Amino acid sequence: MTTTSERTRQARPKGPGLLALPLAIAILCLAALGCEEDREALKEGFYTAQAEGYSEAGWKDYLTIYVNNGRIAIIEFDAVNQSGFRRSWDMDYRLEATSLHGAKAFQCYLAYESALLTLQDVTKVQPVAGARRTHQVFTALAQEAIGRSRASDKSVANVPLPVNAFPGDL
């Protein structure tokens, strides 16, 4: 006849079997968290990044994001002149840009904003054909605004824009 303690010893698995599985799961979870691109959550609020100076045409590009519940909820990507007038409101500029570049002149702004809202990752936003320069500017400003959100820094960032590698593009 076996005693209760003998039955308990017989029923218990030998070796690290019971601890190995939970430990392995914990290690895999920690490794996965360490590999995540967005290690730090976005903080609630408005964050803005703008070009350091005005372009030769007199415009200063800017991008503002609004973060809600850890996600980018609103994006405004535009430019202002020295009096604060927005490029998207300038009908003369719109007519000239449309005649030079067609309808894509302003559709690319919306495409980049929409892609970032959907993907929540600026590195996954693909350039629109013929608007690679705008993509460079958008990416530089968005990366800075997102970085400000992670740091909860609501000051406006002045960003040196990259050299135009695509002179014929928007």
N, C-alpha and C positions, 0 to 999 in steps of 0.2 A: 504494500500500500504506500502511495506517495503522499507526502504532506503538502500543505498549501504552499509553503515556501519552495519546495522542490518543483511544484507545478509552475509557479511563477518564473523560476529560473529557466525551466524548460521552454516556456512560452516566449520568453524574451529573446529577440534576435541577438546573435553574437556579432561583435565588431561595430564599426561606426555606421551601420546601415540606417538607423533612424535619424541620426544627425546629418548624414551626408547629403540627403536630398534637400532639406530646408537650407542647409548651408550653401549648397550649390545654387539654389534659386536666389538666395540673398546676394551672392557674389555676382550672378548674371544681372540682376536688377541694378545693382550699384554700377556695374560696368556699362550698362545701357544708359543710365543717367549721366555718367561721365562722358559718354560719346555724343550726347544730344548737342545740337548746334545752339539751341536757345537755353543755355544753362540757367540764365537769370530771367525771371519773368518781367514782362513789361509792366511798368507802373502806371496807374491811372493818371490821366491828365493830357494837356496839350504840350507838344514839343515841336520846336521850329529850328530848322537849319536854313541858312541863307548863304548866298555867294559872298565872298569877302568884299567884292567891289562890283561896279557896274560894267556891263559889256561895252564894246565899242558902239553898239547901237543904243546904249543908254538904259539897258534893262538889268535888274538884279534878280536872279532866280531865287526862289524860296520854296520850301516844302514844309508843311505843318501836318502833323498827325495828331489824332485824338485817340487815346488808348482807353478802352473800357473793358473791364473784366479780363485783363491780360491780353487782349487782342486789339489790333489796329482796327478802329471802327470807322474813322473818317480820315481822308487825305485831301489836302489842297496843295497842288503843285502848279505854280504860276510864277510870274515875275512882276516887278513894279519898276516904274521909272522914278526919277529923283523927287517928283511931286507926290509919289505914292499911288499913281494911277496904275491899275492892273493891265498887263498885256492882253489878257483874255477879253478885256472890255474895249480895247483899242480897235475900232472898226477899220481904220486905215491900215493898221498892221495886219489885221485879219485878211483884208482884201489882197494886200501885197503877198502875204505868205501863201494864200490860197492860189494866187495866180502863178507863183513860183513853184510851189510844192503840191498843189492840189488839196483835196479835202484832208489828206493825212496830216497836214500842218497842225491841226488841233485835235484830231482823233488820236494821235500818239500820246498826248498828255492823258487823255481819258483811258487809253489802253494800259498805260503804265500804272495809273492809280488803281484801276480795276484789278489788274494782275496782282498787285501788292495786297489789296484787300482780300483777294481770294486765296493767295498762296501764303500770306503772312511771313514771307521770307524774300527779302530784296534780291538775294543771290539767285533766285529762281525766276526772276522777271526777265524775259527774253527781249532783246531789242527788236523794234519794229523796223522793217526794211526802209531805208532812207531816213531814219530818225535815230541813228546810232549816237550822235552827239547829244541829243536830248536824253538818251538812255544813260550816257556817262554822267550827265548832270544829275538826273533823277536818282541814280544809284548812289552817287557821292552824298547827296543831301539826305536821302532816305537812311543810309547807313548811320549818318551822324545823328539824325533825329531819333532813330531806334536806340542807338547807344545812349543818348541823353535820357530816354525813357527808362532803360535798365538801371541807370544811375540815379534816376529821379531828379535830374538836373533840368529845371525848367527855364534856364537862361537860354537866350537865342544864340545858336552856334554860328560863327562866321567860318565858312568852309572855303579853302582855296580849291577852285574847280580844276579838274584835270586839263591838261593841254589838249586842244581839239585835235584828235587823231583822225577825224572824219570831216575835213573842210567843206565837202560838197553836200553833207547831210544837214538835216535840221538839228 
